[in-house]
Amino acid sequence: MEYTDPFLAQSGHLQVGDGHSLYFEDWGNRRATPIFHLHGGPGAGFNERAKLLYNPERHRVIFHDQRGSGRSLPFAETTHNTTQDLIADIERLREHLNIESMYVAGGSWGSSLTLLYALTHPKRVKRMVIWSIFLCTQFETDIINEGYAQPFFPEAWERFISLVPEESQQTGDDIMQFYANKINSSDNSVAERFADEWTLWEASLLSITYDKRSLEKEVVGDPNNLAIARLETHYLSQGCFVEEGYILDNLDKISSIPCSIIQGRFDFCTPPITAYELAKTYGPQASLQMVNAGHKRSDPEMQAALQATINTFFV
């Protein structure tokens, strides 16, 4: 018997142009102020576990898979897929659901998109909760590409880099470009193998707990890896389609919007310095909570902090 979510008010696909169709769900209490939940990646899509952050009796949450992600179509497509497209899609979905203004929540790439959407449409955003902060800077991209976390995860980095020829190991951009070429191969077996390896290296940096065997079992072979790897290399190679330092340089435009920032102290994917600089630059309307967690939303202290914050901040 197929499970039916009693809190799901509506779901479906919204045509947004350029051949893209977004899957979305309108979930929870229809009388509450809507919360737009923006997933990470780019390319990860949202999943049922994201709903654990919210109380469906108190919250109305709009989930959607961004272009090329999850159940949106076409899958893993990079054409007409830029940050500006994703911001425009949020507006299309807001208009489709007849929502005037909303709360916005997002982690990792979702934190970037939350801030960038607010910078583009500040009058639509009432409050923000963001975590595992990523601001689209070269430094943050180099964490992945240059292997800055290698001293802490030497075996994971060795596996990742062993597939890259020496001539393509000169810079992080060279490494990413090598992987991107393989991930976009017309040979599906090659594309899937390198998508697995790209995602496995990044996944190794996410949690405060690390178990090599269980992580490999969880990640390798997941069909979503293709979208994650294609879209991440697509976005990161283009600076996420925003100017270096753009978010921090423009925070004055949204500094009146209350913003709660939650960051894992032991995040090896998006290090705490970024969240610290964001909160310091944002000003008094931003609060920063550091927790003993990694990057993952599901790390115990991160999840507890997020649930508590969302329940008190989004009212």
N, C-alpha and C positions, 0 to 999 in steps of 0.2 A: 504493500500500500504506500503510495507516494505521500510524503509529508507536506502538509499545507501550513504555511506560516500564518497564524491568526492575526498578526500585526502588519501584514503586508497589504497596504491599501491599493496599490497598483504597481505594475511593472510592465516593461516593454522596451521597444527600440524607438529611438528618436532619430530621424534623418537630419543630419547637420550639414549636408553638402559635401562636395569633393568626393562623393562615393562612400562616405563614412556614415555609419549608423551606430548610435550609442545605446548600450543596454543600461537601464536605470531601474531603481526601486524606490518607491515612496513608502516609508515604513514607520510605524509607531503611532503616536497620539496626534491625530489630525488637528487638534485644537492648540497644539504647542507651537512656539516659534520654530520654523524649520532650521535644521542644521544641515549644511552641505558637508558631507564627509569626502575628503579628497585623498585618494589612495597614493601609495608610493610607487617607486620604480625609477623612471617611467616604465610602464609596461606590466606592472604587477597585477593590476586589476584589484577589485575588492573581493572579500570572501565573507562567509558567515561569521568567522571569528571577530570581524570588525564590529559586529553588532553587540559583542559582549561589553563594549565601552558604554553603551547607552541603555537607558531604562525605557522600554517601549510604552510604558504607561505615562511617562513624563515627557518624553522626547519624541519629536517627529524628525526623522533623519532621511535625507536624500542621498542615496548611494548611486554612483555610476561608474562604469568602466570607461576609462579615457580611450581616445582613439588608438586602435590597434591592440587593446588590452582585453583580457577576460572574454566576456560574451559579446563585446562590441565587434562590429564587422567593418572591413575585412581584418582578420586576425593578423597581428604582427606586421601591419602595414606602416611603412615610414613615409610614404608619399602624402603630401598635405598634412603633415604631422609635426607641428611646431608648438612652442609654448603659447604663442599668440592664438593658434587654432584652439588649444585647450581652454584658454581663457574665454574665447568667444563661445565655445561649446557650453561652458557653465552658464553664460548669459542666455543662450538658447534654451537650456533646460529650465532655468529660472523662469523665463517668460512662458514656456510651455506649461509650467505648473502654476502660473499666476501668483508667483511669490514676489512681494515687494522688497523685502529685506530679510536678512537671515544671519544666523551664526555660521561660522566656517571653522572646520577642524581638519587637520591633516598632519601626517608625520613623514619625515624624511623628504622625498620629492614632494609629498603632499604639503609639507610645511612651506616649501618654495612656492608652490602653486597657490597656496592660501594667501601668502604675502603679495604675490604678483597680481592675483585677482583683486585683492583689496586696493593695491596701488592703482589699478586700472578703473575700478568701480567702487571707490570708497564709500559712497552713499548707500550702497547695497549691503554693507557689512556692519553688523551691530557689535559683535565680539568675535574673538578668535582664540582657539586653543591649538597650539602647535607643539610638536615634540620631535626629538631626534633631528635637530635642525640642520638643514642644507640650504646654502645661500647661492649656489651656482657659481662658485669661484674656482679658479684654477687650482688653488691650494687643495680644495676639497676633492676635486677630480684626481689630483695626483695621489691622494691617499690610496685610491684603488689602483691607478695605472702604474705608479712608481713603486708600489709595494712598501709604503711607509710602515705598514704594520708587520712587515716581514720578521722583525726581531721577536715578535710575540706569537706568530703563526708560521714558523719557518717551513714546516712540512707542507702546509697548504700553499704557500708561495712557490715552493719548489715544484709542486705538481702543476701549478698554473703556468709558470714560466717555462717549464720543460718542453712545452709544445711549441714554443716560439723560437724560430731560428735566431742564431746569434746576431745576424745583421739587422734583425728587427727588434733587438733589445736595447737600442741606443737611448731611447727616451720613452717615457710613458705613452706619448702619442703614437710612437711606432708600435708599441705593444698593442695598444687599443686598436690601431688600424689593422694590424695583422689579424686579431681576433674578429674584428668587424667584417673583414673580407671573407673569413671562413664561415662566420655566422650567416652571411648573406649568400653563401654558395648555392648553386642550383642543385647540388647533390644533397638531398635531404639528410642523409646519414652524416655527412660532414657538418652541415649546419647544426644539427641537433647535438652532435658530440661537443662542438666548440661552445654552443649555447649552454650545455650542461656545465662545462668547465668554467666558463665566465661566471655563471651564477653560483657555482660551488665556492669559488674563491671569495666572492662578495659575501655569501652566506656564512662563511667561516668567521667573518668579522662582526657578526650581528649580535650574538647573544652573550650574556655574562657567563653562561655555561657552554663548554665546547666538548662535543663528543664526535670524533672524526667518523666513526662507523655509522652512527645513527644519522649524522648529517648527510653523509653520502647516500644512505638509504632514502632519506627524505627528499633530497634535491635531485639526484641523478635520475633522468628519465621523465621528469615532470614536463608535460607538454607546454606549460606556461613559460618554461625557460626560454623558448624561442622568442616570444614577445618581449620578455624582460631584457634579454641580451641584445636583440636587434634595436630596441628602442633606447636602451641605455647607451649603447655605443653611438647611436644616431644623435642623441641629445648631447651627450658629454663631448663628442667631437666638435660640436658647434657651440660650446659654451652655454648650452641650454637655451640658445637663441636670445640671450640677454647680454648687455654690456657688462664687463668685469666690474664688480662692486656696485651694480645697479641698485640692489635692494637696500643695502646700508646707506647708500648715497641719497636715497629718496624717502627715507622713513618719516621725514617731517610731514609728508603728505597724508600719513595715516596715524600719526602719533596720538591722535585723540581717540582712537579705537582701542578699547581695553583688550589686552593680549596676554594670555597666560602661556608661558613657555616651560616645557618640561624636558629635561635632558638627562640621559644616562651618563653618569660620571665615568663609566668604563666603556664608552662607545668607541670602538676602533674603526667604525665606518664614517661617522660624522662626528668629529671630536668636539668635546665640550667648549673649547675656545670660541667656536662659532656662535653657540648659544649665548655665551657670556658677552661677546661683542655685540650681538643683536640686542640683548636686554639693556646693556649700557647705553647704546646709541638710541634705542627706542624712546627711553624716557620713563616718566613716572607711571604711565598707563600700562607698562609692561611689568610682569612679575616673572622671576626665574626660579624654578625649583629643580635642584640637582638631586638625583636619586641614585642609589647603588644598583645600577642596571647597565645593560649594554644598549644596543640600538633597537632591539626588537620590542615591539609593543607588548608582547606576551611575557617578557621578563617580569617576575612577580612584583617587584617594587615599581616598575614602570606602569604596569597595568593597574595596580592599586592607586597610584597617583593620578593616572588619567581618569579612572572611574570617579574618584573623589572630586577632582577638579571639574569634570564635565557636569556632575550632579549639582555642584554649588555655583558654577560660573555661568552655565546655560540654564537660566530660569525664566 
